[in-house]
């Protein structure tokens, strides 16, 4: 995998990778095989660096699903300030 590859980091934020994967599957953005392979890889990875070593075909599937779900939208919103 190339070092300059862009990875869908928001998927892994806030400890919710499985919920996001479940939604990707329910929206049919991932196949059952991709869902199982990505979920298994994330479950066995112990560090963010290990997750970054995910095989390229899985990263591509995850990246496309992330874009289609607009998972970066929360990161692009201005912060909410409480009164």
C-alpha positions in Angstrom: 0.0 0.0 0.0 1.3 3.4 -0.9 2.3 5.7 2.0 0.4 8.6 0.5 -2.9 6.7 0.4 -5.9 8.4 2.1 -7.7 6.4 4.7 -11.1 6.9 6.1 -10.1 7.8 9.6 -13.5 9.1 10.7 -14.8 5.5 10.6 -12.6 4.7 13.6 -13.3 7.8 15.7 -15.3 7.7 18.9 -15.1 3.9 19.2 -17.9 3.3 16.7 -16.4 1.3 13.8 -18.9 -1.6 14.1 -22.0 0.7 14.1 -20.6 2.5 11.0 -19.9 -0.8 9.3 -23.4 -2.0 10.2 -24.8 1.1 8.5 -22.6 0.7 5.5 -23.9 -2.9 5.1 -27.5 -2.0 5.7 -27.2 0.7 3.0 -25.6 -1.9 0.7 -22.4 0.1 0.4 -20.4 -2.9 1.4 -20.9 -6.5 0.5 -21.3 -9.1 3.2 -17.8 -10.4 2.4 -16.3 -6.9 2.6 -18.2 -6.2 5.9 -16.9 -9.4 7.4 -13.3 -8.9 6.2 -13.2 -5.3 7.4 -14.8 -6.1 10.7 -12.4 -9.0 11.3 -9.4 -6.9 10.4 -10.4 -4.0 12.7 -11.2 -6.4 15.6 -7.7 -8.0 15.5 -5.9 -4.7 15.0 -4.5 -3.4 18.3 -3.4 0.1 17.2 -4.4 2.7 14.7 -1.1 1.9 12.9 -2.2 -1.7 12.6 -5.5 -0.6 11.2 -3.6 1.5 8.6 -2.1 -1.8 7.3 -5.5 -3.0 6.0 -5.2 -4.6 2.6 -5.7 -2.1 -0.3 -8.9 -3.7 -1.7 -10.6 -3.3 1.7 -9.4 0.3 2.1 -10.9 1.1 -1.3 -14.2 -0.4 -0.4 -14.2 1.4 3.0 -13.2 4.7 1.5 -15.9 4.6 -1.1 -18.6 3.7 1.4 -17.3 6.5 3.7 -17.6 9.0 0.9 -21.1 7.8 0.0 -22.2 8.1 3.6 -20.5 11.5 4.0 -18.9 10.4 7.3 -16.6 13.4 7.2 -19.6 15.7 7.5 -19.3 16.0 11.3 -15.7 17.0 11.0 -16.6 19.8 8.5 -19.2 21.4 10.8 -18.3 24.4 12.9 -18.1 23.6 16.6 -21.2 24.2 18.7 -20.7 26.5 21.6 -23.0 26.2 24.5 -24.4 29.4 26.1 
